[in-house]
Amino acid sequence: MINEFIETMLACATLEDVGRAHGKALAREGFSASAGRAFVPGHGQQEHNFFLNWPAAWKRISAERNFARKSAIVTEARRRFAPFTWSQLKSERTFTPVENEAWTAAAEWGWTDGFTVPIHGPRGSFSVMGMAATEKGLDLSPAGRMRLSMMAVIVHERCCALGKLAPARDMRAILSGREVECLRWVADGRTDVEIAVILGISAATVRFHVDNVRIKLGVRNRSQAVAQFALAGML
């Protein structure tokens, strides 16, 4: 089955082809909706949609209500490596009011469960290959999960090959050595004065370098700069 699926993916010439072929395969597994999305830091944590096998009305609602930012599924995919089901996630944690807004909307559409495969890339980038079902009694056994995970990875590889997704920026290429030093000490919780003493420069110079980092990364404050720094593996 997997070899046949690989051949199907290799025959796809566009992302739309990939989405349709994946949707057909998932329909045989009991899933009625699916999506492949990538999130790239350094581009304002830009969301790039490989494909969205969603009803047109749901696409509109999701965009209008910004569910990609509110979804607990995306939040968990960012920090997890192993695939997970919606029911598993709901049993493991509580949700914020904003997250519950997305869950409630999904339930109103009749989606009872889903399966999410996080795929992490370089410099903090990650992709979410997700699928949802209105049916109960899905085959989400260990074997079923492994099969779906393998399919998701294959789909992701084909999407990356066809999508020409811009890579996450290499911070080492855009930040100076001194800027990197200063931000590492900021991440360590040091003040400008403390960093100045450690590096043998003035506090004003420290602020200058940290402000440059913030401008180059396109973020509003130091905390956001440190977060992007950490996601890029620079700490």
ABEGO torsion letter per residue (X at the ends): XAAAAAAAAAABABAAAAAAAAAAAAAAAGBABBBBBBBBBGAGGBBBBABBBBBAAAAAAAAAAGAAAABAAAAAAAABABBBBAAAAAAABBBBAAAAAAAAAAAAAGBABBBBBBBBBBGGBBBBBBBBBABBGBBABAAAAAAAAAAAAAAAAAAAAAAGBBBBBBAAAABBAAAAAAAAAAAAGBBAAAAAAAAGBBAAAAAAAAAAAAAAAGBABAAAAAAAAAAAGAX
